[in-house]
Amino acid sequence: MLGTFGKKILLSIHILLIAIWIGTLIASLVLVFLKKNTFNAIQFSGLDKSVFLLFDSIIMNISIAVTLSGLVFSVFTNWGFFRFYWIITKWVIIVFVAILIMFFASPAVNGMAALSDSFVEKVLNHPDYLHYQRHYILYTGVQIILLIFIVFISVIKPWGQRIPKKVINRQITIITGIVLGAVLIVSVTMQYVQLLHYRNLSITEVNLSQIDDGYYPGKVNYGFDYEVGVKIRNHSIQTVDILKNRKSFYARLAEGITYKVLREQKINLDGLTGATTTSRILLKAIEQALIIGRDDNNNRFK
């Protein structure tokens, strides 16, 4: 159990993390509003990438850190999980904010970044982009209000202790907290390692001058069969068709990588911001199609 000094240190860390979270959310909103005065397509795309990086690198990780510090509070102090109404309120808000981030804010910020990276100057009139931007502003504002409220109740502790019908054994509380923390850390780490593997896929540039006119298939398997068709004419990429892809929201965003390929006329590109993993896999499938076109023209299909 933590003593008085330990509680103060833990509370200071907890509130500091939330303050960083709030500051980052405000910074991301400032960047979003700066876009209204930006007419340069490159700067516009850069602002979207900056918002995405703030969200992906800081907001996502700081939310996990706040949750873990909350678990330490509940496990290693007398406050527990359900002994005080203000603690219960905090956990309800934290769970709500976690759901808000994962299922609402994250798709919005990833959608903005992916569409901006795909369409560049044309994104300003894209209805989906404007939809994602409005939703990101809304969800970010809700997060800021709720986090300020968490700081308030963490300091003021406005509601007293509840009278439980049944006292939960202290060891059960400790074990539950440790298990929840371990599950959170392990799941986040495993997901990060898996995504890092896909994001670091090696893409080899294929010389288009060595490929005759035709339509070539490409296929790769990374837990799913991703299939594309690439049309070559006059040694340039005319079209890239996504023939088979996962049905998830992020997989659909990743299909925007085809616009980058057509614009740049090469495949050794960075993955699509906001949909990096699947876009890298689709680039790998396009690579396979171009290799088939280069090495064996008999494999083309009409």
N, C-alpha and C positions, 0 to 999 in steps of 0.2 A: 504493500500500500504506500502511496506517495504521501509525504508529509506536507505541511503548509507551504514550505518553500518550493517543493517539487510541484505542487498544484499551481502556484503562481507562475513558475517557469513554463509549465505545460499550457496554461491558459494564455500566456503571452505568445507562445509559438502558434497556438491555435488561431488566435486573433490576427497575428501577423500574416499567416497563410491566407486567411480570409481577406485581409486588406490587400494583399498582392493579387488575389483573385478578382476583387472588385476593381482595382486599378487597371488590370489587364482588360477587363470587360469594357471599362470606360475608354481605354486607349483604342480598342477595336472599333468602338462606336465612332470615335473621332475620325478614324481612317475611313469608315464607311461614309460619313458625311462629307469628308474631303473630296470624295469622288464626284460630288455634285458640281464642284468647281474645276474638275479636271476634264480636258477635252482631248488630251493626248492618249492614244490607245495603249501605248506601252506603259505610261504612268498609271493608267487606269488598271491595267492587268497587274502591275506591280503592287498597287494598293490592295487588290483582292488577295494576292499571294501573301502580303504582310498580315492581313486579317486572318488568313488561314493558318499561318505560322504561329501567330499569337494564340489562336484557339487550340491548335494541335500540340504545340510544344509546351505551352504554359497552362492554359485553362484546363485542359484534360488532365494533366499531371497534378496540378495544384488541387483539383477537386478530389483526386485520389488521396493526396496528402492530408487534406482536411478531414476526409472520412477516416483515415487511419488514426489521426490525432484524436478524433472523437471516440474511436474505439478504445484508445488508451485511457481517455477520460473515464469511460464507463467501466473498464476492467480494473484499473489500478487506483481508483478513488472510491469513496463512499457514495458517490452520486449514482453509480449504476446505470442501467438502461431504462428502467421504468419506475424508479423510486420517486422522481420529481417530475411534476407536470412540465416544467420548462425544458427538462432533458428530453422528455417524450416529444414535445413540440419541435425541438431541434432535429431529432431523428426523422420525424415526419417531413420536415422541410428539406433535409439533406437527401432523403430518398426521392422526394418530388423533384428536386433540382437535378439529381442524377438521371432520372427519367427524361426530364426536359432536355438535358444535354445530349443524351444518347439518341433519342428518337425524334427530336425536333430541331434543336440548335445545330447539331452536327450535320444532318442532311442539308440544312439551309446554308451553312458556311461552305461545305464541300460542293454544293451545287453552284454557288456563286463562283468559287475558285475554278471549278472544272469548266463551266461555260465560258468564263472570261479567258481561260487559257486556250479553249477550243476556237472561239469565234473572234477574239481580239476586238477589233473596232466595231464589229457587227453586234456585239453583245448588248449594247445600250438599248436596242429595240427588241431584245429577246424577252418574250413574256414570262418564261420560266425564270429567267435571271431576276427580273424585277420582283417576281413572287418570292423567290428565296431571300432577296435583300430585305423586303418588308418583314418577312417572318424572322430573320435574324435580328433585326432591330427590336422587334417585339419580345423575342425570347431573351435577348440580352438585358433589356430593361427589367423584365420580370426577375431574372437572376440577381441583378443589382439590388432591387428592392428586398428580396428575400434574404440575401446575404447580410445586408445592413440590419435587418430584423434579427438575424442569428447573432450578430455582434451585440446588439442591444440586450437580448435575453441572456447571453453568456456573461455579460458584465452585471446587469441588474438582477438577474435571477428572480423574475417577478412573481412566479407562482411557487407555492410551497410543496411540501412532501405529501404524496398521496398515501392513503392507508390501504395497502395491498390485502387482498383476501387470503393470499398465500405467500409466504416468504420464500424467495428463490435462493437455493443454496449458493453460497459465495463461490465455491469451486466450479459450479455449473456456469456461473456468469463468466469466470475467468476463462474456462475452456471454450465457451461459446465465442467470446471475443477473440481469442487467439486463433480459433479455427476460421472465423470470418475474415480476419486480417490475412491469414495465410492463403486462403482461397483467393482473395482479392489480388494479392501480390503475385501468386503463381499464375493465375489466369491472365493478368495483364502482361507479365513477362513472356509467357508462351505465345500470346498473340503478337507481341512486339517482335519476337524472334522469327516467327513465321512470316510476318509481313516484310521484315527486313530481307529475308531470303528472296522473296519475289521481287522486291524493289531493286535488288542488286543483280537481277538477271542480266547476263551479258548479251548485248545486241550487236551483231556484226553488220556493218554496212555492206550492201551488195551493189556492185557496179551495174547500173541500169543499162549502160551501153552494151552489155553482154547478154541482154535479154531481148528476144524477138517479140513482136506483137503477139498478144494472146491473153487468155484469162487463166490464171493459175491458182490452184487451191493451196491453202496452208492450214496446218493443224498441229496443235500442241495439247498436251494433257498435263494439267496441274490440279489434280483432284476433280477435273471436269474437262471434257473435250471442247476446246475453243477452236472454231473454224472460221476462216476468212476466204474471200476470193478477191484476187488483185488483177485488175485489167491494165495491161501495158500497151502503149501505142507510141510509136516513134521514140522509144527508149525513155519514156516518162510514165509516171504512175497516173493513170486517168481516173480510176475509181478503186475504192476499197470497200468491199461489202462484208459486213459482219454476218456470217451465216449461222453461227451457233455461239451463244453466250449465256451466261447465267442470267437469271431473271431479277436479281436484286437491284435495288436503287443505285448502288455504287457501280455495279457492272454496266448499267445503262449509261451512267455518266461517262464511264471509261470509253464508250464508243466514240466520244468526241475526239479521241486521238487520231481518228481517220482524217479529220480536217487539218490537223498539224502535219500529218504525213503528206497530204496533197499540197499543202502550202509550202512546205520545206523541201519536198521531193527527196526525202531521205528517211531512214528509220532509226538511226542512232540518235534518238531524241530522249530528253527527259520525260518521265512519265507525266501524265496529265495531273496537274495540281488538284487535289481533292479526290482523285480516283487513281492514285499512283499505281497501286498493286495490279489491278486488272488491266489498266492501260499498258503496263509493261508486258504483261502476258500476251495481250493482243499484238503488241509490236513484235513479240517473238513469233507469233503465228504468221504475221506479215513477212517476217524474215524468212520463214520456211517456204512461203509461197514464192518469194523472189529467188531463193536458192533453187527451187524446182524449175522455175523458168530459165534460170541460167544454166543448170546442169542437164536438164532433160526436157526438151520441148514437147516430147510425146506425152507428158503428164498433164498438159493443159486440158481444160474442158470448156466447152462452148456454152 
